[in-house]
Every structure is written in structure tokens, then in C-alpha cells.
Amino acid sequence: MHTQQAAGSRPSCINRRTFLAGAGASTAAFTIVPRHVLGGADQAPSDTLNVAGVGVGGMGFNDIRTVAGLGENIVALCDVDAQYAGKAFEAFPKARRWKDVRKMLDEQKDIDAVMIATPDHLHAPITMMALKAGKHVYCQKPLTHTVHEARQIAKAAAEAGVATQMGNQGQADEGPRILAELIWDGAIGAVREVHGWSNRYPRICPRGQARPADQPPVPDTLDWDLWLGPAPQRPYHPAYLPFAWRGWWDFGTGVLGDIGCHNFSAIFKALRLKHPTTVEASGTFLQDPPEVRRESAPVASVVHYEFAADGDRPALTLSWYDGGMLPRRPEQLEPERRLGGGDGMLYIGDKGAILGYRLIPESRMRDYGRPPRRLERSPGHYQEWVRAAKGGPRAGSDFSFAGPLTEVVLLGNIAIRTGQKLQWDPDAMRITNVPEANDLLHYEYRKGWTL
């Protein structure tokens, strides 16, 4: 017997990154804890985390402002672009300023925790440095730039025993929990197909480009060598930064890497997905010349992951679409409703379908009501990490979950780049049928950078 919703009522309001992006349903137990444990203005100094921000000009500024609002102490700001990071420097004038994260972690001894929001190619080496230094780590998604890095970071985090969290914020919200509870309650039967999509506009994630030929001067406010970090050497160009790096393979992970860790998180938790057996892709890269395919992600792509049956869960296909590509309209969707939009998730089972976090058609959701509540709710994404750093339960997207999720997401990029169906052996960490594709599992860092 399901609890019926009152007429006109709706589940708690959620943001775009929660359900349209299909972020994760946490299986961690949450409890109400005192404010001094979560962090707040009235907490004692001994309860306060000393936090360093690395990459604080964009999303990183939001990250550190949020934990500062919880009562934590921002003691260090590290950024290679003084102009882009200027608003953070102004907001936290007492924090020590750094350009080189290696020096910051070596010399500033009062840091308890590190928040990382650099371009993707710097995530893993900085995260690893922080883990080895015994710091709690919050890193934006995707957790790493390569599949190899994802495996190594998850291992290192387990050994370090510190609090970790990946920045897929929607995983802490209500919708992923409702999704899991609907699936566990048998609302759509056995899940056979999962479809996720994102239409990142070119201004957000330019792609399908060859390397720029001109070489403008490096701005005085930017340390280009530090911005490159472990990535291969190339001349500075404004086509890469401050935000356009996502579509370039040397620095970013395309639309799939950008949004996949949001979209796929919920179903990975609800169905406890692990590793796919095969991954294949198609897209506009087939029409791109080598100088474009080598440098940047395609304008549009479609990726299919196959997951073998596991226990009571049958085999399923997880499909990804970007650049305006979409799955077929489900038969349950009302004719007047649009399937598309910016980001979305569709779950198809033997007995029905869920779009976002609601059964379709909407009349079925109204009749069904809320499923039985089986999951504790989160105090908030950032609060989870802060609480874990102060001895509480692990965060909902800690690296034991975020590492394997990132690994699977990034396998899709290898399928995109090769254009072949790949057979994956997770134990051996090898693509077994296309040997040359293994070269894309990782790359050689520039001198001065290690994992």
C-alpha cells in the first residue's frame, strides 16, 4: 500500500543537478547531528576545519564560500591565474595565497582539508598529493582525467583513511533517494535500459576543434606552465581557459566527463552497478579529420555500456547521448510532453518507466504516490564531507564510490576516441580486444608531476 500524495502536492523541490542530471541515491545512513559537528558560526575553534582551496576562480570559489558559510576556516587559496581568482582573494583576505600547489602542501602546515576545482587534468595529481599528506579531500567531478588515475585515487583514499567527496552535488538531494526507493519497491519492475543525456552548449564546452595555430602572448597574471601541470607541453591560447578547457582531450573529458558523474550516480547506487563488459560509441568524430579527433571531443556522441546480470539484477544497457542526441521517446510519455531539454535521465523496466525521478505518465505517479522510505536523508552535500572529516559517517560520494563511477564514465571517452566496441577486463585493467586503446587509459606526465 503506497501513501497517496495530496492533490496538487509534489515531492520536495530539487535543482537541475539532482534529477534532470540523475545524481546519486546515497545508501549511507544519515542522522541529525549537533551544529558544532556539522560546522557553524557558534562552533568552537577546535571544531573548525582549516581548508585550502585549489583552483578558486570558478566553481572552486563556490565550494570554499559554501564551507566557509558552514563555519569552516579558509586558510589558503591556490590558483595559477591571479585575475580569474581575484574575487576569491578579495573574499578571503586572510588566507595565504599560492600559485604552486606542491609548495603549498609542502610548506603550509595548518591545512586540514583541501578542496580542488581545477581543470580535469590536474585533479588526480593534486588529489594524490593531498591524500599522501593526510588531508581530507573534496574534488570536483570528474574525480580524475584518466581511467588509471580513477583506480589509483580510490585505492589511495582507502589507504589514507581521510574524508573524501566528489563534487556531484545532486547526490545528496531528495530525488536520487526517491528514484532508488521506487526501483526497490518494484515500481517499474526489473530495470533493463537506462538512458542519460546532456546538451552542453558550445559556449560551455567547445569541441570538434583543431589546435589553434596562432600563439598569442601569455597574460601577465597567468602562470601557463603551472596551468599545464602534467599535460603535454603546448603554447598558451585563450581557446583553453579560463573555462573552455572541457572539450580539449589534454585538459578535459568532454560532455560525458563533465556531466556523466552527475547523471549516472543515482542508478549506480540504486542498482549497485560495477563494471561494464563492453562499451561502444558513435558520433560526429567519424566525420572529423585526424587533427580534430586527436585534439577535442566530438560535437555529438552516443555511447552504450553493457552490464552483465548480477544476482537478482538482470543484464542492462546504459546509454549516453550528447550534442542534442536523445533516446527514443518512451511509450509511456504523454504526447504533449517534451523528452529533451538540457540534461535528463530515463529508466525503463519491465513494468514501466521513470523520467527524471517520476513515474510516467504523470497520472501513474499520482496514483502510485511515494514509495516506502528506506533511505536516510542527507544534511547536504558539503555538510556530508565536513561531518565525515570530523569523525562522522562517510560522505555519499566519497572516493570509494566516486572512483569506480569515474572509471566507468571515462571508459566511454575511450570508446568515443577509438570508435570501436571495447571489451573491458576490470581486474586486469585492460581493454582486451583493441590493444592500442589501452594507450588511452593513461598518459605520461610532464616532468615535475607524479601520481
VOPAGU-2260 file (C-alpha; in pm, 1 decimal, decimal comma):
REM VOPAGU-2260
SITE   aa  ch    i         X         Y         Z
SITE  MET   A    0       0,0       0,0       0,0
SITE  HIS   A    1     152,4     328,7    -109,9
SITE  THR   A    2      99,9     658,9      67,9
SITE  GLN   A    3    -101,1     878,8    -163,6
SITE  GLN   A    4       1,6    1238,4    -224,5
SITE  ALA   A    5    -249,2    1508,7    -155,4
SITE  ALA   A    6    -398,4    1658,4    -470,2
SITE  GLY   A    7    -161,1    1903,3    -628,9
SITE  SER   A    8     123,7    1811,4    -395,3
SITE  ARG   A    9     474,6    1735,4    -517,0
SITE  PRO   A   10     790,8    1590,9    -364,9
SITE  SER   A   11    1042,3    1835,9    -226,9
SITE  CYS   A   12    1166,5    2088,2    -480,3
SITE  ILE   A   13    1501,6    1995,3    -631,4
SITE  ASN   A   14    1755,5    2159,2    -855,9
SITE  ARG   A   15    1867,1    2068,6   -1208,8
SITE  ARG   A   16    2172,2    1876,0   -1097,0
SITE  THR   A   17    1957,2    1649,5    -881,4
SITE  PHE   A   18    1707,9    1472,0   -1102,6
SITE  LEU   A   19    1742,9    1602,3   -1452,6
SITE  ALA   A   20    2106,7    1506,4   -1415,2
SITE  GLY   A   21    2017,8    1187,9   -1230,6
SITE  ALA   A   22    2258,3    1235,8    -945,0
SITE  GLY   A   23    2322,4     959,6    -692,9
SITE  ALA   A   24    2099,4     793,8    -440,4
SITE  SER   A   25    2301,6     761,3    -125,5
SITE  THR   A   26    2299,7     438,0      66,1
SITE  ALA   A   27    2487,6     587,5     360,4
SITE  ALA   A   28    2295,6     626,7     684,4
SITE  PHE   A   29    2234,7     985,7     786,8
SITE  THR   A   30    2143,3    1113,5    1128,8
SITE  ILE   A   31    2075,5    1452,6    1275,0
SITE  VAL   A   32    2387,4    1579,8    1447,8
SITE  PRO   A   33    2462,3    1889,7    1654,3
SITE  ARG   A   34    2551,5    2210,1    1475,6
SITE  HIS   A   35    2902,9    2210,0    1620,8
SITE  VAL   A   36    2966,7    1879,9    1441,9
SITE  LEU   A   37    2839,0    1999,1    1105,1
SITE  GLY   A   38    3009,3    2331,7    1135,5
SITE  GLY   A   39    2851,2    2665,8    1207,3
SITE  ALA   A   40    2907,1    3013,0    1339,2
SITE  ASP   A   41    2876,5    2900,5    1702,0
SITE  GLN   A   42    3126,0    2615,7    1688,1
SITE  ALA   A   43    3439,7    2613,2    1896,8
SITE  PRO   A   44    3772,3    2684,2    1721,3
SITE  SER   A   45    3887,2    2328,8    1796,6
SITE  ASP   A   46    3593,4    2200,1    1587,2
SITE  THR   A   47    3683,3    2411,1    1284,4
SITE  LEU   A   48    3849,7    2271,3     973,3
SITE  ASN   A   49    4132,2    2470,7     817,8
SITE  VAL   A   50    4052,5    2447,4     446,7
SITE  ALA   A   51    4266,7    2520,0     140,9
SITE  GLY   A   52    4109,4    2589,0    -199,2
SITE  VAL   A   53    4292,2    2492,2    -518,5
SITE  GLY   A   54    4150,2    2643,8    -834,4
SITE  VAL   A   55    3929,9    2913,6    -682,2
SITE  GLY   A   56    3823,1    3126,7    -976,6
SITE  GLY   A   57    3509,3    2942,2   -1087,7
SITE  MET   A   58    3329,5    2654,9    -917,8
SITE  GLY   A   59    3609,0    2646,4    -662,4
SITE  PHE   A   60    3500,0    2986,3    -533,6
SITE  ASN   A   61    3151,4    2849,4    -474,2
SITE  ASP   A   62    3297,0    2546,6    -295,2
SITE  ILE   A   63    3505,3    2742,3     -46,0
SITE  ARG   A   64    3230,8    3000,9      11,8
SITE  THR   A   65    2992,3    2719,9      96,8
SITE  VAL   A   66    3215,2    2555,0     357,4
SITE  ALA   A   67    3305,0    2897,3     495,8
SITE  GLY   A   68    2932,8    2951,4     543,2
SITE  LEU   A   69    2925,4    2632,0     747,6
SITE  GLY   A   70    3177,1    2787,7     983,8
SITE  GLU   A   71    3499,6    2637,0     847,1
SITE  ASN   A   72    3817,3    2842,4     817,7
SITE  ILE   A   73    3964,7    2919,5     473,6
SITE  VAL   A   74    4339,2    2937,8     537,6
SITE  ALA   A   75    4489,7    2901,6     188,1
SITE  LEU   A   76    4399,5    2988,0    -170,8
SITE  CYS   A   77    4596,4    2842,5    -460,5
SITE  ASP   A   78    4544,0    2948,9    -820,3
SITE  VAL   A   79    4769,4    2997,4   -1122,1
SITE  ASP   A   80    4551,6    3276,6   -1264,4
SITE  ALA   A   81    4557,5    3577,5   -1033,1
SITE  GLN   A   82    4297,3    3768,0   -1232,4
SITE  TYR   A   83    4044,1    3484,9   -1250,2
SITE  ALA   A   84    4092,9    3409,8    -881,2
SITE  GLY   A   85    4064,8    3775,9    -780,1
SITE  LYS   A   86    3715,1    3751,0    -632,4
SITE  ALA   A   87    3825,4    3470,2    -402,3
SITE  PHE   A   88    4133,3    3663,6    -292,5
SITE  GLU   A   89    3912,3    3960,2    -206,6
SITE  ALA   A   90    3656,6    3746,8     -21,7
SITE  PHE   A   91    3921,0    3577,3     197,0
SITE  PRO   A   92    4195,9    3834,9     251,9
SITE  LYS   A   93    4347,1    3649,9     549,2
SITE  ALA   A   94    4409,4    3329,3     355,2
SITE  ARG   A   95    4765,6    3270,4     234,5
SITE  ARG   A   96    4796,9    3290,3    -143,9
SITE  TRP   A   97    4982,2    3035,3    -354,2
SITE  LYS   A   98    5040,3    2957,0    -721,2
SITE  ASP   A   99    5209,7    2617,0    -691,9
SITE  VAL   A  100    5002,8    2360,1    -503,2
SITE  ARG   A  101    5312,8    2149,4    -444,8
SITE  LYS   A  102    5472,0    2427,1    -243,8
SITE  MET   A  103    5150,0    2498,9     -57,4
SITE  LEU   A  104    5113,8    2140,5      61,9
SITE  ASP   A  105    5481,9    2118,2     149,4
SITE  GLU   A  106    5515,0    2447,1     335,3
SITE  GLN   A  107    5179,3    2540,8     490,9
SITE  LYS   A  108    5133,4    2308,1     786,4
SITE  ASP   A  109    4799,4    2428,3     925,7
SITE  ILE   A  110    4586,2    2281,3     644,3
SITE  ASP   A  111    4336,4    2010,4     745,5
SITE  ALA   A  112    4140,6    1975,9     423,0
SITE  VAL   A  113    4177,2    2058,6      53,9
SITE  MET   A  114    3906,0    2148,8    -199,2
SITE  ILE   A  115    4007,1    2102,5    -564,5
SITE  ALA   A  116    3829,9    2268,0    -858,8
SITE  THR   A  117    4099,0    2286,5   -1125,1
SITE  PRO   A  118    4064,0    2166,0   -1484,4
SITE  ASP   A  119    4024,2    1788,1   -1504,4
SITE  HIS   A  120    4385,6    1708,4   -1592,7
SITE  LEU   A  121    4505,7    1840,2   -1254,5
SITE  HIS   A  122    4250,1    1661,6   -1036,1
SITE  ALA   A  123    4437,7    1336,8    -981,3
SITE  PRO   A  124    4791,7    1460,5    -914,2
SITE  ILE   A  125    4670,2    1725,0    -668,6
SITE  THR   A  126    4428,8    1484,6    -501,8
SITE  MET   A  127    4703,8    1227,1    -463,5
SITE  MET   A  128    4938,6    1483,1    -308,3
SITE  ALA   A  129    4670,7    1584,7     -60,2
SITE  LEU   A  130    4586,6    1223,9      27,7
SITE  LYS   A  131    4951,4    1137,7      85,8
SITE  ALA   A  132    4978,9    1444,4     309,0
SITE  GLY   A  133    4688,1    1313,1     518,2
SITE  LYS   A  134    4442,0    1586,5     419,3
SITE  HIS   A  135    4067,7    1545,4     381,3
SITE  VAL   A  136    3987,1    1597,7      12,3
SITE  TYR   A  137    3692,3    1738,6    -179,1
SITE  CYS   A  138    3744,3    1720,7    -557,6
SITE  GLN   A  139    3512,6    1836,8    -829,9
SITE  LYS   A  140    3382,4    1591,0   -1087,3
SITE  PRO   A  141    3501,7    1400,5   -1274,4
SITE  LEU   A  142    3730,4    1279,1    -999,6
SITE  THR   A  143    4010,9    1217,3   -1248,3
SITE  HIS   A  144    4117,3    1270,6   -1608,3
SITE  THR   A  145    4204,1     906,8   -1689,4
SITE  VAL   A  146    4076,1     559,9   -1602,9
SITE  HIS   A  147    4410,7     464,3   -1448,2
SITE  GLU   A  148    4400,9     770,9   -1222,9
SITE  ALA   A  149    4049,6     682,3   -1102,6
SITE  ARG   A  150    4160,7     336,7    -991,0
SITE  GLN   A  151    4472,7     472,0    -816,5
SITE  ILE   A  152    4291,6     755,8    -638,0
SITE  ALA   A  153    4024,7     521,9    -499,8
SITE  LYS   A  154    4297,1     292,7    -369,3
SITE  ALA   A  155    4497,8     578,1    -215,7
SITE  ALA   A  156    4189,8     724,6     -45,5
SITE  ALA   A  157    4110,8     391,6     117,2
SITE  GLU   A  158    4467,1     368,5     246,4
SITE  ALA   A  159    4472,6     728,8     370,1
SITE  GLY   A  160    4158,6     690,8     580,9
SITE  VAL   A  161    4058,9    1055,7     538,7
SITE  ALA   A  162    3722,2    1208,4     448,8
SITE  THR   A  163    3662,4    1242,0      74,5
SITE  GLN   A  164    3385,7    1366,7    -151,0
SITE  MET   A  165    3347,1    1422,1    -525,8
SITE  GLY   A  166    3160,3    1730,8    -637,4
SITE  ASN   A  167    2844,9    1577,9    -783,6
SITE  GLN   A  168    2627,5    1785,4    -555,0
SITE  GLY   A  169    2290,4    1642,8    -652,8
SITE  GLN   A  170    2373,0    1305,8    -499,7
SITE  ALA   A  171    2277,8    1446,4    -160,1
SITE  ASP   A  172    1932,6    1562,3    -266,9
SITE  GLU   A  173    1589,7    1404,3    -230,9
SITE  GLY   A  174    1533,3    1284,2    -586,9
SITE  PRO   A  175    1804,1    1017,6    -606,4
SITE  ARG   A  176    1665,0     863,4    -290,2
SITE  ILE   A  177    1311,5     861,4    -431,3
SITE  LEU   A  178    1443,2     703,3    -750,7
SITE  ALA   A  179    1613,8     423,6    -559,1
SITE  GLU   A  180    1306,8     366,7    -342,4
SITE  LEU   A  181    1081,2     348,6    -648,8
SITE  ILE   A  182    1308,2      92,8    -812,3
SITE  TRP   A  183    1349,7    -110,6    -492,6
SITE  ASP   A  184     972,3    -107,7    -444,0
SITE  GLY   A  185     929,6    -266,7    -788,3
SITE  ALA   A  186     751,5      34,8    -935,8
SITE  ILE   A  187     889,2     -35,4   -1285,6
SITE  GLY   A  188     994,1    -396,9   -1240,1
SITE  ALA   A  189    1340,8    -511,5   -1340,4
SITE  VAL   A  190    1538,3    -225,7   -1497,8
SITE  ARG   A  191    1657,0    -317,6   -1847,4
SITE  GLU   A  192    1754,5      13,7   -2004,4
SITE  VAL   A  193    1892,7     339,2   -1867,2
SITE  HIS   A  194    1935,5     647,6   -2086,2
SITE  GLY   A  195    2113,0     969,6   -1992,1
SITE  TRP   A  196    2174,0    1283,1   -2196,8
SITE  SER   A  197    2317,5    1631,3   -2180,8
SITE  ASN   A  198    2316,5    1912,0   -2433,3
SITE  ARG   A  199    2615,5    2123,5   -2333,1
SITE  TYR   A  200    2615,4    2432,6   -2549,7
SITE  PRO   A  201    2936,3    2508,2   -2743,7
SITE  ARG   A  202    2995,5    2819,0   -2535,0
SITE  ILE   A  203    3011,3    2594,9   -2225,1
SITE  CYS   A  204    3210,6    2310,8   -2378,4
SITE  PRO   A  205    3356,6    2396,6   -2722,3
SITE  ARG   A  206    3457,8    2084,8   -2913,0
SITE  GLY   A  207    3519,2    1946,9   -3260,6
SITE  GLN   A  208    3821,5    2177,4   -3299,5
SITE  ALA   A  209    4178,5    2153,5   -3420,9
SITE  ARG   A  210    4461,0    2302,2   -3213,8
SITE  PRO   A  211    4490,9    2681,9   -3262,2
SITE  ALA   A  212    4776,4    2779,3   -3493,4
SITE  ASP   A  213    4848,3    3126,8   -3356,8
SITE  GLN   A  214    5049,3    3189,1   -3040,0
SITE  PRO   A  215    4931,5    3498,7   -2850,3
SITE  PRO   A  216    5135,3    3614,7   -2551,4
SITE  VAL   A  217    5067,8    3468,0   -2208,3
SITE  PRO   A  218    4884,8    3717,0   -1980,8
SITE  ASP   A  219    5099,3    3860,6   -1701,8
SITE  THR   A  220    4852,4    3730,9   -1442,8
SITE  LEU   A  221    4877,7    3366,1   -1556,4
SITE  ASP   A  222    5144,5    3103,0   -1488,0
SITE  TRP   A  223    5095,1    2893,3   -1801,4
SITE  ASP   A  224    5346,1    2623,6   -1708,3
SITE  LEU   A  225    5166,9    2557,1   -1379,8
SITE  TRP   A  226    4830,4    2561,1   -1556,1
SITE  LEU   A  227    4955,6    2288,2   -1790,5
SITE  GLY   A  228    5075,2    2082,8   -1495,1
SITE  PRO   A  229    5114,1    1719,7   -1604,6
SITE  ALA   A  230    4962,3    1775,3   -1951,5
SITE  PRO   A  231    5178,1    1770,9   -2265,9
SITE  GLN   A  232    5353,0    2096,8   -2348,1
SITE  ARG   A  233    5177,4    2331,1   -2589,1
SITE  PRO   A  234    5167,5    2709,8   -2640,8
SITE  TYR   A  235    4920,4    2919,6   -2444,4
SITE  HIS   A  236    4597,1    3015,0   -2616,6
SITE  PRO   A  237    4277,2    3172,2   -2478,9
SITE  ALA   A  238    4083,7    2890,8   -2650,0
SITE  TYR   A  239    4175,4    2674,7   -2350,0
SITE  LEU   A  240    4091,6    2889,3   -2049,8
SITE  PRO   A  241    3955,6    3005,7   -1818,7
SITE  PHE   A  242    3656,3    2778,2   -1885,7
SITE  ALA   A  243    3682,4    2637,7   -2239,4
SITE  TRP   A  244    3922,7    2355,2   -2149,8
SITE  ARG   A  245    3649,4    2093,7   -2107,7
SITE  GLY   A  246    3633,2    1995,7   -2473,4
SITE  TRP   A  247    4010,7    1950,9   -2520,8
SITE  TRP   A  248    4133,1    1594,6   -2456,4
SITE  ASP   A  249    4460,0    1707,0   -2296,6
SITE  PHE   A  250    4274,1    1906,4   -2030,5
SITE  GLY   A  251    3911,6    1796,4   -2011,6
SITE  THR   A  252    3684,3    1498,8   -2060,9
SITE  GLY   A  253    3414,7    1632,8   -2293,3
SITE  VAL   A  254    3045,3    1641,0   -2215,4
SITE  LEU   A  255    3040,4    1281,8   -2088,9
SITE  GLY   A  256    3315,9    1350,9   -1835,9
SITE  ASP   A  257    3156,5    1678,8   -1736,3
SITE  ILE   A  258    2804,6    1550,9   -1671,1
SITE  GLY   A  259    2825,2    1169,9   -1659,8
SITE  CYS   A  260    2924,8    1165,4   -1292,2
SITE  HIS   A  261    2608,2    1364,1   -1220,8
SITE  ASN   A  262    2371,0    1169,8   -1443,8
SITE  PHE   A  263    2485,9     816,5   -1368,1
SITE  SER   A  264    2537,2     847,5    -993,8
SITE  ALA   A  265    2179,5     766,7    -894,0
SITE  ILE   A  266    2144,1     446,8   -1092,9
SITE  PHE   A  267    2490,1     323,9    -993,3
SITE  LYS   A  268    2377,9     343,0    -632,5
SITE  ALA   A  269    2023,0     218,5    -682,4
SITE  LEU   A  270    2134,3     -89,5    -878,2
SITE  ARG   A  271    2483,5    -116,1    -727,4
SITE  LEU   A  272    2637,7    -119,8   -1074,3
SITE  LYS   A  273    3004,2    -206,7   -1101,7
SITE  HIS   A  274    3195,5    -251,8   -1427,5
SITE  PRO   A  275    3059,3    -281,4   -1781,9
SITE  THR   A  276    3155,3    -573,7   -2001,0
SITE  THR   A  277    3156,4    -372,9   -2323,7
SITE  VAL   A  278    3149,0      -6,8   -2428,0
SITE  GLU   A  279    3086,7     127,9   -2777,9
SITE  ALA   A  280    3026,9     472,4   -2925,2
SITE  SER   A  281    2931,9     659,8   -3237,1
SITE  GLY   A  282    2920,4    1027,0   -3317,7
SITE  THR   A  283    3035,4    1315,8   -3527,2
SITE  PHE   A  284    3401,3    1223,4   -3470,1
SITE  LEU   A  285    3366,7     985,4   -3765,9
SITE  GLN   A  286    3349,3    1289,5   -3993,1
SITE  ASP   A  287    3627,1    1483,0   -3820,8
SITE  PRO   A  288    3978,6    1489,7   -3967,7
SITE  PRO   A  289    4261,5    1341,4   -3755,3
SITE  GLU   A  290    4382,6    1682,4   -3637,3
SITE  VAL   A  291    4038,0    1739,6   -3481,3
SITE  ARG   A  292    3979,7    1388,9   -3341,7
SITE  ARG   A  293    4321,7    1397,0   -3179,3
SITE  GLU   A  294    4260,6    1727,8   -3000,2
SITE  SER   A  295    3899,3    1763,8   -2894,3
SITE  ALA   A  296    3578,0    1580,5   -2814,9
SITE  PRO   A  297    3313,9    1547,5   -3088,8
SITE  VAL   A  298    3023,6    1787,3   -3121,6
SITE  ALA   A  299    2782,5    1499,0   -3056,9
SITE  SER   A  300    2818,9    1138,1   -2948,9
SITE  VAL   A  301    2625,4     831,8   -2834,4
SITE  VAL   A  302    2775,8     571,4   -2600,3
SITE  HIS   A  303    2638,7     230,7   -2498,2
SITE  TYR   A  304    2757,9      37,9   -2192,7
SITE  GLU   A  305    2656,8    -324,0   -2138,2
SITE  PHE   A  306    2638,0    -454,4   -1780,7
SITE  ALA   A  307    2611,4    -826,4   -1715,0
SITE  ALA   A  308    2346,9    -970,6   -1483,3
SITE  ASP   A  309    2446,7    -960,2   -1117,4
SITE  GLY   A  310    2249,1   -1158,5    -859,7
SITE  ASP   A  311    1881,5   -1066,7    -888,3
SITE  ARG   A  312    1958,1    -779,6   -1127,4
SITE  PRO   A  313    1928,9    -872,1   -1495,9
SITE  ALA   A  314    2165,5    -751,0   -1764,2
SITE  LEU   A  315    2108,2    -391,6   -1868,6
SITE  THR   A  316    2220,6    -133,6   -2119,6
SITE  LEU   A  317    2323,8     215,3   -2008,5
SITE  SER   A  318    2324,6     466,7   -2293,3
SITE  TRP   A  319    2461,5     819,4   -2311,8
SITE  TYR   A  320    2373,7    1097,8   -2559,0
SITE  ASP   A  321    2517,9    1448,3   -2603,2
SITE  GLY   A  322    2522,7    1730,2   -2855,1
SITE  GLY   A  323    2144,2    1719,9   -2899,6
SITE  MET   A  324    2117,8    1341,9   -2941,6
SITE  LEU   A  325    1832,3    1174,7   -2749,8
SITE  PRO   A  326    1692,1     825,3   -2689,4
SITE  ARG   A  327    1365,1     715,9   -2845,8
SITE  ARG   A  328    1057,7     853,8   -2674,9
SITE  PRO   A  329     922,3     604,2   -2423,4
SITE  GLU   A  330     570,7     483,9   -2498,8
SITE  GLN   A  331     457,4     592,0   -2151,9
SITE  LEU   A  332     537,6     962,2   -2210,6
SITE  GLU   A  333     235,6    1183,6   -2275,4
SITE  PRO   A  334     222,2    1311,0   -2635,2
SITE  GLU   A  335     231,5    1676,2   -2528,2
SITE  ARG   A  336     541,5    1636,9   -2308,1
SITE  ARG   A  337     888,6    1706,1   -2439,5
SITE  LEU   A  338    1154,7    1443,3   -2376,8
SITE  GLY   A  339    1456,9    1662,9   -2435,6
SITE  GLY   A  340    1593,0    1966,4   -2260,5
SITE  GLY   A  341    1936,6    2024,8   -2117,0
SITE  ASP   A  342    2013,0    1718,6   -1904,0
SITE  GLY   A  343    1793,1    1416,1   -1843,0
SITE  MET   A  344    1763,2    1055,6   -1731,6
SITE  LEU   A  345    1519,2     784,1   -1837,7
SITE  TYR   A  346    1485,7     442,9   -1668,8
SITE  ILE   A  347    1291,6     165,4   -1844,2
SITE  GLY   A  348    1183,0    -151,5   -1667,7
SITE  ASP   A  349     962,2    -449,9   -1737,7
SITE  LYS   A  350     661,6    -277,1   -1580,3
SITE  GLY   A  351     705,6      90,5   -1660,3
SITE  ALA   A  352     939,1     386,2   -1684,0
SITE  ILE   A  353    1075,5     674,5   -1478,1
SITE  LEU   A  354    1168,9    1008,5   -1632,1
SITE  GLY   A  355    1397,7    1203,9   -1401,7
SITE  TYR   A  356    1262,2    1085,9   -1069,5
SITE  ARG   A  357     891,9    1048,3   -1150,3
SITE  LEU   A  358     694,5     762,8   -1296,2
SITE  ILE   A  359     545,7     831,8   -1638,0
SITE  PRO   A  360     281,8     910,5   -1735,5
SITE  GLU   A  361     226,0    1163,3   -1459,1
SITE  SER   A  362    -109,3    1006,2   -1381,1
SITE  ARG   A  363      72,1     689,7   -1273,6
SITE  MET   A  364     294,9     889,2   -1040,3
SITE  ARG   A  365     -10,8    1047,7    -880,4
SITE  ASP   A  366    -175,8     709,7    -835,3
SITE  TYR   A  367     138,8     544,8    -701,3
SITE  GLY   A  368     238,5     812,4    -452,3
SITE  ARG   A  369     567,6     797,4    -267,4
SITE  PRO   A  370     733,1     460,1    -225,3
SITE  PRO   A  371     815,6     332,0     124,2
SITE  ARG   A  372    1100,6     533,2     271,6
SITE  ARG   A  373    1411,1     317,0     304,0
SITE  LEU   A  374    1696,1     567,2     293,4
SITE  GLU   A  375    1803,4     828,7     542,5
SITE  ARG   A  376    1821,3    1180,7     400,7
SITE  SER   A  377    2136,7    1389,1     371,0
SITE  PRO   A  378    2218,3    1703,9     569,0
SITE  GLY   A  379    2364,7    1846,0     245,1
SITE  HIS   A  380    2641,9    1758,6       4,9
SITE  TYR   A  381    2912,0    1977,9     159,6
SITE  GLN   A  382    2787,4    1904,7     509,0
SITE  GLU   A  383    2840,8    1533,9     444,6
SITE  TRP   A  384    3208,3    1592,7     374,8
SITE  VAL   A  385    3259,5    1827,6     669,8
SITE  ARG   A  386    3084,5    1585,3     901,2
SITE  ALA   A  387    3296,7    1294,7     775,9
SITE  ALA   A  388    3612,2    1499,5     834,9
SITE  LYS   A  389    3500,5    1544,7    1196,1
SITE  GLY   A  390    3451,7    1174,1    1256,3
SITE  GLY   A  391    3103,6    1121,2    1115,7
SITE  PRO   A  392    2988,1     866,1     856,0
SITE  ARG   A  393    3144,7     864,8     513,4
SITE  ALA   A  394    3011,6    1111,7     257,6
SITE  GLY   A  395    2766,4     998,0      -8,4
SITE  SER   A  396    3010,0    1039,0    -295,3
SITE  ASP   A  397    3332,8     950,1    -121,0
SITE  PHE   A  398    3610,9     814,6    -338,1
SITE  SER   A  399    3521,8     450,2    -275,2
SITE  PHE   A  400    3211,5     525,3    -483,8
SITE  ALA   A  401    3331,3     818,5    -694,8
SITE  GLY   A  402    3646,6     641,1    -816,0
SITE  PRO   A  403    3469,7     342,6    -977,2
SITE  LEU   A  404    3193,7     568,8   -1113,6
SITE  THR   A  405    3450,7     798,3   -1275,1
SITE  GLU   A  406    3634,1     496,5   -1414,4
SITE  VAL   A  407    3322,9     378,9   -1597,9
SITE  VAL   A  408    3236,5     725,9   -1725,2
SITE  LEU   A  409    3586,1     775,1   -1868,3
SITE  LEU   A  410    3580,7     436,9   -2042,0
SITE  GLY   A  411    3308,9     590,6   -2256,2
SITE  ASN   A  412    3553,3     855,0   -2374,2
SITE  ILE   A  413    3793,9     585,6   -2489,7
SITE  ALA   A  414    3512,8     431,2   -2692,7
SITE  ILE   A  415    3437,5     776,2   -2836,7
SITE  ARG   A  416    3801,6     833,8   -2929,6
SITE  THR   A  417    3856,4     491,2   -3086,1
SITE  GLY   A  418    3515,3     446,9   -3249,5
SITE  GLN   A  419    3526,0      75,5   -3166,3
SITE  LYS   A  420    3335,8    -162,6   -2942,1
SITE  LEU   A  421    3562,2    -227,8   -2645,9
SITE  GLN   A  422    3568,7    -534,9   -2422,5
SITE  TRP   A  423    3671,8    -442,2   -2067,8
SITE  ASP   A  424    3851,1    -658,8   -1812,5
SITE  PRO   A  425    3828,4    -460,1   -1485,6
SITE  ASP   A  426    4050,7    -695,9   -1286,8
SITE  ALA   A  427    4336,0    -673,4   -1535,4
SITE  MET   A  428    4254,8    -306,7   -1608,7
SITE  ARG   A  429    4276,2    -380,9   -1980,1
SITE  ILE   A  430    4074,6    -347,0   -2297,3
SITE  THR   A  431    4114,1    -698,0   -2430,5
SITE  ASN   A  432    4008,9    -672,6   -2795,2
SITE  VAL   A  433    4164,8    -342,0   -2909,4
SITE  PRO   A  434    4518,8    -337,5   -2766,3
SITE  GLU   A  435    4600,9      12,9   -2886,6
SITE  ALA   A  436    4303,1     151,8   -2693,3
SITE  ASN   A  437    4490,2      75,6   -2369,7
SITE  ASP   A  438    4719,8     367,5   -2450,2
SITE  LEU   A  439    4425,8     594,3   -2362,7
SITE  LEU   A  440    4387,8     455,8   -2011,3
SITE  HIS   A  441    4660,6     696,9   -1902,1
SITE  TYR   A  442    4944,7     912,3   -2037,2
SITE  GLU   A  443    5295,6    1011,5   -1935,9
SITE  TYR   A  444    5304,2    1318,5   -1712,0
SITE  ARG   A  445    5540,4    1604,4   -1777,6
SITE  LYS   A  446    5849,7    1621,5   -1562,2
SITE  GLY   A  447    5777,4    1751,0   -1212,3
SITE  TRP   A  448    5436,3    1584,9   -1183,7
SITE  THR   A  449    5358,9    1240,4   -1047,0
SITE  LEU   A  450    5064,1    1035,5    -933,6
